[in-house]
Amino acid sequence: MATEPSFRAESLVETARPRVTLRNWFQHPYDSAIAAARTCYAPRLIQPEEINDKQRLTIGAGTFYGGHHTVYQHAHFEFGLENVSRQFVWSFLHAHPFYNSEQQSQRYVRLDRAQAYVPEPGEYFGPGEHAIYERAIARAWEHYRALTELLKPDARRILGDIWHVGEMSHPKRAQKVERQAEKRAIEVARYVLPVAAFTTMVHTLSGIVLHRLWRMALASDTSAEGRAVVGEMVERVREIDPQFFDRFPTEPLEELPEWKHAPASGADAELFTREFDTRLGGRVSKLIDHSPQAMETVAAAYRATVGLPACTCTDNEAIDRLLNPARNPYRLETLNVGVHSPMMRALEHAHFTFAKKISHTADSQDQRHRMVPGSRPLLTLTDTRTPDFETPRLIAENPRALERYQQAMEEAWAAKNELVDRGVPVEFALYVLPNAKSIRLVETGSLLHLLHKWTMRTCFNAQEEIYLASIQEVEQARALHPVLARYLGPPCYIRAGVTTPICTEGSHFCGIKVWQSFPDIERPI
């Protein structure tokens, strides 16, 4: 779809309709699916060119309506998405595990222009509401620019101390610190940007997942945007193969049960947040359930894989063979081959469940760990009138930055509340809220997939909130299952004394020898 400009020429915010392009695709997606289905019952491989109209009709209907959907998973479609909001990506596109995305990073890309989703004019969104909404977005960008400048000196000083940069240092070393200080500043300043902010991404899906997304287009906090974007994705596929969608009327569901379970009043949402936070007890992430016999179960699964009796392979021995990087070379792989390893799959049988509270922007990254799924809130049903946000440490320790930050939070919630009071649907009003918005969720993973997550996210290069959550999760796992958790930590901790390089980040090495004192080490920034 071609980009269209904002409906106000003097707009403070650049906006446009979503742009959806199909970058790569299967040449014959529908016939390929039918050929795959025929191959199941044929003595040879069936080619798409062999499929006839009768088979398209009978096999297509039989597989699709019978729920035999794997045949529609073979075809994949690679989309380019532009002018879509961060809120839409978080609440819908990345709310399930069956996709792949490469998305523009707000941590490392400075956003100098105010570009964001703005609802279409309508009954509840007239000129007055548009002015409030647009001003809130523009003000968020003003705070972002100001905070970036306020935070750079602090980031420069901390990084300079880490890298031992002084007046006599080599210019290239000083330049590196300057570049990194800029990145750290925008990484933290982005907390004030609205969730309406545009993003750009490459997004790949299988054909059956696209069918499901279209069916469930109204199942998130961004139903209007979801219908528009997914509708365009469906149209791009129809352009190359009309059969793939036209043979099956998978129109969006209009009635979803979640919306019938809305709280009776806003007071319920306020009560929910207080109750959840009380349960956390001051933690970012709290263990609320786990496999009580995790060690014994994992050990038994390992012995079942390799055919050993307990008398020759004790539980402790089995766990050491699985998790000790000096004995298990899979632990040193950066390709994450755990699910492909027969013995490592034994770790699937131990599970841990955490209640956690992190910001919208941190959770946008956390949810990319698709094999550690979470129950995330519908913000339209958990909206609070009082500001509800997370504060990064770099801001909290800078009085001038903190004052500006708190002002940004108050202004964002005031704008959101005013829009709601004027009759704007909560779905649209929520777009002006900042990346700092608190997200409360419950997350469960097997030890196999948490192992990968904890390895990546206990590195000092990980986003601050996810790092803190992961450190707390590892700490609680260690307390419950010290033998299982003995070899949990960042790549440098796992690799030290076993292989080189110790740090797998190359030129992005944080500058601190974390492996020498993990986990008893404080992250400086």
C-alpha positions as CSV (number, residue, x, y, z in Angstrom):
1,M,0.0,0.0,0.0
2,A,1.4,3.4,-0.9
3,T,2.3,5.8,1.9
4,E,-0.2,8.6,2.6
5,P,0.7,11.8,4.5
6,S,-0.9,13.0,7.7
7,F,-4.3,14.5,7.2
8,R,-3.0,17.8,8.7
9,A,-0.3,19.6,6.7
10,E,0.9,21.5,9.7
11,S,1.1,18.4,11.8
12,L,3.7,18.2,14.6
13,V,3.9,14.4,14.0
14,E,4.8,12.6,10.8
15,T,2.3,9.8,10.2
16,A,1.4,7.5,7.3
17,R,-0.7,4.5,6.5
18,P,1.1,1.1,7.0
19,R,3.2,0.0,4.1
20,V,3.3,-3.7,3.5
21,T,5.5,-5.2,0.8
22,L,6.0,-8.9,0.0
23,R,9.8,-9.4,-0.3
24,N,10.0,-13.1,-0.9
25,W,7.5,-15.9,-1.4
26,F,6.7,-19.4,-2.6
27,Q,5.9,-19.4,-6.3
28,H,2.9,-21.8,-6.0
29,P,1.9,-21.8,-2.3
30,Y,-1.6,-23.3,-2.6
31,D,-0.7,-26.0,-5.1
32,S,2.5,-26.8,-3.0
33,A,0.3,-27.4,0.0
34,I,-2.0,-29.8,-1.9
35,A,1.0,-31.6,-3.4
36,A,2.4,-32.1,0.1
37,A,-0.9,-33.5,1.2
38,R,-1.0,-35.9,-1.7
39,T,2.5,-37.0,-1.0
40,C,1.4,-38.4,2.3
41,Y,-0.6,-41.1,0.5
42,A,1.4,-41.5,-2.7
43,P,4.3,-43.9,-3.4
44,R,6.4,-41.0,-4.7
45,L,7.0,-37.3,-4.2
46,I,4.1,-35.3,-5.8
47,Q,5.0,-32.0,-7.5
48,P,2.9,-28.8,-7.5
49,E,2.6,-28.9,-11.3
50,E,0.6,-32.2,-11.0
51,I,-2.3,-30.7,-9.0
52,N,-5.6,-30.4,-10.8
53,D,-8.8,-28.5,-10.1
54,K,-10.6,-31.5,-8.4
55,Q,-7.7,-32.0,-6.0
56,R,-7.6,-28.3,-5.2
57,L,-11.2,-28.5,-4.3
58,T,-11.5,-31.8,-2.5
59,I,-8.0,-32.1,-0.8
60,G,-8.0,-28.4,0.0
61,A,-11.4,-28.5,1.8
62,G,-10.6,-31.8,3.5
63,T,-7.3,-30.6,4.9
64,F,-8.2,-27.1,5.8
65,Y,-11.6,-27.8,7.4
66,G,-10.5,-31.0,8.9
67,G,-7.7,-29.2,10.8
68,H,-4.8,-30.9,8.9
69,H,-3.0,-27.6,8.6
70,T,0.6,-28.7,8.4
71,V,0.4,-28.7,4.6
72,Y,-0.2,-24.9,4.7
73,Q,2.9,-24.4,6.8
74,H,5.4,-25.2,4.1
75,A,4.8,-21.9,2.2
76,H,6.5,-18.9,3.9
77,F,6.1,-15.3,3.1
78,E,8.7,-12.6,3.9
79,F,7.1,-9.2,4.4
80,G,8.6,-5.7,4.8
81,L,6.5,-3.7,7.3
82,E,6.8,0.1,7.6
83,N,4.8,2.6,9.5
84,V,3.5,0.1,12.1
85,S,3.4,1.0,15.7
86,R,5.5,-0.5,18.5
87,Q,2.3,-1.1,20.4
88,F,0.9,-3.2,17.5
89,V,4.1,-5.3,17.2
90,W,4.2,-6.0,21.0
91,S,0.5,-6.7,21.5
92,F,-0.2,-8.7,18.3
93,L,2.7,-9.5,15.9
94,H,5.0,-10.8,18.6
95,A,2.4,-12.1,20.9
96,H,2.7,-15.7,19.6
97,P,5.8,-17.9,18.9
98,F,5.4,-18.7,15.2
99,Y,7.2,-15.9,13.3
100,N,10.6,-14.4,12.6
101,S,11.4,-10.7,12.8
102,E,14.3,-8.4,12.4
103,Q,13.1,-5.0,13.8
104,Q,14.6,-1.5,13.9
105,S,16.2,-1.1,17.3
106,Q,15.3,1.9,19.5
107,R,18.3,1.0,21.6
108,Y,20.8,1.7,18.9
109,V,19.0,3.9,16.3
110,R,18.5,7.6,17.3
111,L,15.0,8.7,16.4
112,D,15.2,12.3,15.5
113,R,11.8,12.7,13.9
114,A,8.5,12.3,15.6
115,Q,6.9,9.5,13.5
116,A,4.0,7.7,15.0
117,Y,0.6,6.0,14.5
118,V,-2.3,8.4,14.6
119,P,-5.9,7.1,14.5
120,E,-8.1,7.9,11.6
121,P,-10.6,10.8,12.1
122,G,-13.9,9.5,13.2
123,E,-16.9,9.9,15.6
124,Y,-14.7,9.7,18.7
125,F,-11.6,11.2,17.2
126,G,-12.2,14.7,16.0
127,P,-10.0,17.8,15.7
128,G,-9.9,18.4,19.4
129,E,-8.9,14.8,20.2
130,H,-6.4,14.8,17.4
131,A,-4.7,18.0,18.8
132,I,-4.4,16.4,22.3
133,Y,-3.0,13.2,20.9
134,E,-0.6,14.8,18.5
135,R,0.7,17.2,21.2
136,A,1.3,14.3,23.5
137,I,3.4,12.5,20.9
138,A,5.4,15.6,20.0
139,R,6.1,16.3,23.7
140,A,7.3,12.8,24.2
141,W,9.9,13.4,21.5
142,E,11.0,16.7,23.1
143,H,11.6,14.8,26.4
144,Y,13.5,12.1,24.5
145,R,15.9,14.6,22.9
146,A,16.4,16.4,26.2
147,L,17.0,13.2,28.2
148,T,19.5,12.0,25.6
149,E,21.6,15.2,26.2
150,L,21.2,15.0,30.0
151,L,22.3,11.3,30.1
152,K,25.3,11.4,27.8
153,P,27.8,12.9,30.3
154,D,26.9,10.2,32.9
155,A,27.2,7.4,30.3
156,R,30.5,8.9,29.1
157,R,31.9,9.0,32.6
158,I,30.9,5.5,33.5
159,L,32.1,4.0,30.3
160,G,35.3,6.0,30.5
161,D,36.0,4.5,34.0
162,I,35.3,1.0,32.6
163,W,37.6,1.4,29.6
164,H,40.2,3.5,31.5
165,V,39.9,6.4,29.1
166,G,41.6,9.7,30.2
167,E,43.2,12.7,28.7
168,M,46.2,10.7,27.5
169,S,44.2,7.9,25.9
170,H,44.4,7.1,22.2
171,P,41.8,9.2,20.2
172,K,40.2,6.0,18.8
173,R,39.6,4.7,22.3
174,A,38.0,8.0,23.3
175,Q,35.9,7.9,20.1
176,K,34.6,4.5,21.0
177,V,33.5,5.6,24.4
178,E,31.8,8.6,22.9
179,R,29.9,6.4,20.5
180,Q,28.9,4.0,23.2
181,A,27.8,6.9,25.5
182,E,25.5,8.1,22.7
183,K,24.0,4.6,22.4
184,R,23.5,4.2,26.1
185,A,21.9,7.6,26.4
186,I,19.3,6.9,23.6
187,E,18.8,3.4,25.0
188,V,17.6,4.9,28.3
189,A,15.9,8.1,26.8
190,R,13.7,5.9,24.6
191,Y,11.7,5.0,27.7
192,V,9.7,8.3,27.2
193,L,8.9,7.6,23.6
194,P,5.3,6.7,23.0
195,V,4.2,3.1,22.1
196,A,2.7,4.7,19.0
197,A,6.2,5.3,17.6
198,F,6.6,3.8,14.2
199,T,9.0,0.9,13.6
200,T,10.3,-0.9,10.4
201,M,10.8,-4.6,10.2
202,V,11.3,-7.7,8.1
203,H,8.6,-10.2,9.2
204,T,8.3,-13.8,8.0
205,L,5.4,-16.1,8.5
206,S,4.1,-19.5,7.3
207,G,0.9,-19.6,5.3
208,I,-1.1,-21.2,8.1
209,V,0.1,-18.6,10.6
210,L,-1.0,-15.8,8.3
211,H,-4.5,-17.4,8.1
212,R,-4.6,-17.5,11.9
213,L,-3.5,-13.9,12.3
214,W,-6.2,-12.8,9.9
215,R,-8.8,-14.8,11.8
216,M,-7.6,-13.2,15.1
217,A,-6.9,-9.7,13.8
218,L,-9.2,-8.2,16.5
219,A,-7.6,-10.1,19.4
220,S,-5.3,-7.5,20.7
221,D,-5.2,-3.9,22.0
222,T,-4.7,-2.7,18.4
223,S,-7.6,-4.1,16.6
224,A,-8.0,-1.2,14.1
225,E,-4.3,-1.2,13.2
226,G,-4.2,-5.0,13.2
227,R,-7.1,-5.4,10.7
228,A,-5.4,-2.8,8.5
229,V,-1.9,-4.3,8.6
230,V,-2.8,-8.0,8.4
231,G,-5.4,-7.2,5.8
232,E,-2.6,-5.8,3.6
233,M,-0.5,-8.9,4.3
234,V,-3.3,-11.1,3.1
235,E,-3.8,-8.9,0.0
236,R,-0.1,-9.2,-0.9
237,V,-0.4,-13.0,-0.8
238,R,-3.7,-12.9,-2.8
239,E,-1.8,-10.9,-5.5
240,I,0.6,-13.8,-6.1
241,D,-1.8,-16.7,-5.5
242,P,-5.6,-15.8,-5.0
243,Q,-6.4,-19.4,-4.1
244,F,-4.4,-19.4,-0.9
245,F,-7.0,-17.3,0.9
246,D,-10.0,-17.1,-1.4
247,R,-10.8,-20.8,-1.1
248,F,-11.3,-20.5,2.7
249,P,-13.3,-17.6,4.1
250,T,-11.1,-16.9,7.2
251,E,-12.5,-13.5,7.9
252,P,-11.6,-11.9,11.3
253,L,-13.6,-13.0,14.3
254,E,-15.8,-10.2,15.4
255,E,-16.7,-11.5,18.8
256,L,-13.9,-12.6,21.1
257,P,-14.4,-13.9,24.6
258,E,-11.7,-11.7,26.1
259,W,-13.7,-8.6,25.6
260,K,-16.6,-10.0,27.5
261,H,-14.4,-10.4,30.6
262,A,-13.7,-6.8,31.0
263,P,-13.3,-5.5,34.6
264,A,-16.5,-3.9,36.0
265,S,-14.7,-0.7,36.6
266,G,-11.3,1.0,36.5
267,A,-10.9,0.3,40.2
268,D,-10.4,-3.4,39.3
269,A,-7.3,-2.6,37.3
270,E,-5.9,-0.5,40.1
271,L,-6.5,-3.3,42.5
272,F,-5.0,-5.8,40.2
273,T,-1.7,-3.8,39.9
274,R,-1.4,-3.4,43.7
275,E,-2.1,-7.1,44.3
276,F,0.4,-8.2,41.6
277,D,3.1,-5.9,42.9
278,T,2.6,-7.0,46.5
279,R,3.1,-10.6,45.3
280,L,6.4,-9.6,43.7
281,G,7.7,-8.4,47.1
282,G,10.0,-5.9,45.5
283,R,11.4,-8.2,42.9
284,V,11.4,-7.7,39.2
285,S,10.8,-11.4,38.7
286,K,9.5,-13.8,41.3
287,L,9.4,-17.6,41.0
288,I,5.9,-18.7,41.7
289,D,6.0,-22.3,40.5
290,H,8.5,-25.0,39.5
291,S,9.1,-28.7,39.0
292,P,9.8,-29.9,42.6
293,Q,11.6,-33.0,41.4
294,A,13.4,-31.2,38.6
295,M,16.9,-32.6,39.3
296,E,15.6,-36.2,39.6
297,T,13.4,-35.9,36.5
298,V,16.1,-34.4,34.3
299,A,18.6,-37.0,35.4
300,A,16.1,-39.9,34.7
301,A,15.4,-38.4,31.3
302,Y,19.2,-38.3,30.5
303,R,19.6,-41.9,31.6
304,A,16.7,-42.9,29.4
305,T,18.3,-41.2,26.4
306,V,21.7,-42.9,26.7
307,G,20.5,-46.2,28.3
308,L,22.3,-46.0,31.6
309,P,21.0,-47.4,35.0
310,A,21.1,-45.2,38.1
311,C,23.7,-47.4,39.7
312,T,26.3,-46.4,37.1
313,C,25.1,-42.8,36.6
314,T,23.8,-41.1,39.6
315,D,21.6,-38.0,39.5
316,N,24.6,-35.7,40.3
317,E,26.6,-37.3,37.5
318,A,23.8,-37.1,35.0
319,I,23.3,-33.4,35.7
320,D,27.1,-32.7,35.5
321,R,27.3,-34.4,32.1
322,L,24.4,-32.3,30.9
323,L,25.3,-28.8,32.3
324,N,29.1,-28.7,32.9
325,P,30.6,-26.9,29.9
326,A,33.9,-28.7,30.4
327,R,32.1,-32.0,29.8
328,N,29.3,-31.0,27.5
329,P,30.5,-29.1,24.4
330,Y,26.9,-28.2,23.5
331,R,27.1,-25.6,26.3
332,L,29.7,-23.8,24.3
333,E,27.8,-23.6,21.0
334,T,26.5,-20.2,20.0
335,L,24.1,-21.8,17.5
336,N,21.8,-22.9,20.3
337,V,21.5,-26.5,19.2
338,G,19.9,-27.7,22.4
339,V,16.6,-28.9,20.9
340,H,18.5,-30.9,18.3
341,S,20.6,-32.7,20.9
342,P,19.0,-36.0,22.2
343,M,20.6,-35.6,25.6
344,M,20.0,-31.9,26.0
345,R,16.3,-32.5,25.4
346,A,16.2,-34.0,28.9
347,L,16.2,-30.4,30.2
348,E,12.7,-29.9,28.7
349,H,11.2,-31.8,31.7
350,A,12.0,-29.2,34.3
351,H,9.8,-26.1,34.3
352,F,9.9,-22.7,36.1
353,T,7.1,-20.1,36.2
354,F,7.8,-16.5,37.1
355,A,5.6,-13.5,37.8
356,K,7.4,-10.4,36.6
357,K,7.0,-6.7,36.0
358,I,9.0,-4.8,33.4
359,S,8.5,-1.9,31.0
360,H,6.7,-2.1,27.7
361,T,10.0,-1.6,25.9
362,A,11.9,-4.2,27.9
363,D,9.0,-6.7,27.4
364,S,9.1,-6.1,23.7
365,Q,12.6,-7.7,23.7
366,D,11.8,-10.3,26.4
367,Q,8.9,-11.7,24.3
368,R,11.3,-12.4,21.5
369,H,12.4,-15.4,23.6
370,R,9.5,-17.2,21.9
371,M,10.1,-20.6,23.6
372,V,9.6,-19.0,27.1
373,P,5.9,-17.9,26.6
374,G,4.2,-15.4,28.8
375,S,0.6,-14.4,29.6
376,R,0.7,-10.7,28.9
377,P,-2.0,-8.2,29.7
378,L,-4.6,-6.7,27.5
379,L,-3.8,-3.1,28.3
380,T,-7.3,-2.0,27.4
381,L,-8.6,-4.1,30.3
382,T,-5.8,-3.3,32.7
383,D,-5.6,0.5,32.1
384,T,-5.0,2.7,35.2
385,R,-5.6,6.4,35.5
386,T,-2.5,6.8,37.8
387,P,0.9,6.8,36.1
388,D,2.3,3.3,36.1
389,F,5.9,3.0,34.8
390,E,9.4,1.8,35.3
391,T,12.4,4.0,35.8
392,P,15.9,3.1,34.4
393,R,18.8,3.4,36.9
394,L,20.7,5.9,34.8
395,I,17.7,8.3,35.0
396,A,17.0,7.6,38.7
397,E,20.6,8.6,39.6
398,N,20.5,11.9,37.7
399,P,18.3,14.5,39.5
400,R,17.8,16.7,36.4
401,A,17.0,13.7,34.2
402,L,14.7,12.2,36.8
403,E,12.7,15.5,37.1
404,R,12.3,15.6,33.3
405,Y,11.4,11.9,33.2
406,Q,8.7,12.2,35.8
407,Q,7.3,15.2,34.0
408,A,7.1,13.1,30.8
409,M,5.3,10.4,32.6
410,E,2.7,12.7,34.2
411,E,2.1,14.4,30.8
412,A,1.6,11.1,29.0
413,W,-1.0,9.8,31.5
414,A,-2.7,13.1,31.6
415,A,-3.1,13.1,27.8
416,K,-4.3,9.5,27.9
417,N,-6.9,10.2,30.6
418,E,-8.1,13.3,28.8
419,L,-8.7,11.4,25.6
420,V,-10.6,8.7,27.5
421,D,-12.7,11.3,29.3
422,R,-13.6,12.8,25.9
423,G,-14.9,9.4,24.7
424,V,-11.9,8.2,22.7
425,P,-11.8,4.4,22.9
426,V,-9.1,3.2,25.3
427,E,-7.5,1.3,22.4
428,F,-6.5,4.6,20.7
429,A,-5.8,6.6,23.9
430,L,-3.2,4.0,25.0
431,Y,-1.0,4.8,22.1
432,V,0.2,8.0,23.8
433,L,1.6,6.1,26.8
434,P,5.4,5.8,27.0
435,N,7.7,2.8,26.5
436,A,8.1,3.0,30.3
437,K,4.6,1.6,30.9
438,S,4.7,-1.3,33.3
439,I,3.8,-4.7,32.0
440,R,2.8,-7.4,34.4
441,L,3.0,-10.9,33.1
442,V,3.4,-14.6,34.1
443,E,6.0,-16.5,32.2
444,T,6.9,-20.2,32.0
445,G,9.8,-22.0,30.4
446,S,11.5,-25.4,30.5
447,L,15.1,-25.4,31.7
448,L,16.3,-26.1,28.2
449,H,14.9,-22.8,26.9
450,L,15.5,-20.8,30.0
451,L,19.1,-22.0,29.9
452,H,19.5,-20.2,26.5
453,K,17.7,-17.1,27.8
454,W,19.6,-16.8,31.0
455,T,22.9,-17.3,29.1
456,M,22.1,-14.4,26.8
457,R,20.5,-12.1,29.2
458,T,22.9,-12.3,32.2
459,C,25.5,-10.7,29.9
460,F,26.2,-7.0,30.8
461,N,25.2,-6.1,27.2
462,A,21.7,-7.3,27.8
463,Q,18.9,-4.7,28.3
464,E,19.0,-3.5,31.9
465,E,15.5,-4.7,33.0
466,I,15.8,-8.1,31.3
467,Y,19.3,-8.5,32.9
468,L,17.9,-7.8,36.3
469,A,15.0,-10.1,35.9
470,S,17.3,-12.9,34.6
471,I,19.7,-12.4,37.5
472,Q,16.9,-12.7,40.0
473,E,15.5,-15.8,38.2
474,V,18.9,-17.5,38.2
475,E,19.4,-16.6,41.9
476,Q,16.0,-18.2,42.8
477,A,16.8,-21.3,40.7
478,R,20.1,-21.6,42.5
479,A,18.4,-21.5,45.9
480,L,16.0,-24.3,44.9
481,H,18.2,-26.5,42.8
482,P,21.9,-25.7,43.4
483,V,23.1,-28.6,41.4
484,L,21.0,-27.8,38.4
485,A,21.9,-24.1,38.6
486,R,25.6,-24.4,39.2
487,Y,26.5,-23.7,35.6
488,L,24.0,-20.9,34.9
489,G,25.4,-17.5,33.8
490,P,26.6,-15.4,30.9
491,P,28.7,-16.8,28.0
492,C,31.9,-15.6,29.6
493,Y,31.2,-17.4,32.9
494,I,30.4,-20.6,31.0
495,R,33.4,-20.5,28.7
496,A,36.1,-19.3,31.2
497,G,38.8,-21.9,31.7
498,V,37.2,-24.2,29.1
499,T,37.6,-22.5,25.7
500,T,38.4,-19.2,23.9
501,P,37.4,-16.6,23.3
502,I,35.9,-16.2,26.7
503,C,33.6,-13.3,25.6
504,T,31.6,-14.1,22.5
505,E,30.7,-10.4,21.9
506,G,33.9,-9.6,20.1
507,S,34.3,-5.8,19.7
508,H,31.1,-5.4,21.9
509,F,32.9,-6.7,25.0
510,C,31.5,-4.9,28.0
511,G,35.0,-4.2,29.3
512,I,34.5,-6.1,32.6
513,K,35.8,-9.5,33.4
514,V,32.4,-10.7,34.7
515,W,33.5,-14.4,34.8
516,Q,35.9,-13.7,37.6
517,S,33.2,-12.9,40.2
518,F,29.8,-13.9,38.7
519,P,27.2,-13.8,40.2
520,D,28.6,-11.5,42.9
521,I,29.2,-8.6,40.6
522,E,27.4,-5.3,40.1
523,R,26.5,-4.1,36.7
524,P,27.8,-0.5,36.3
525,I,25.4,0.8,33.6
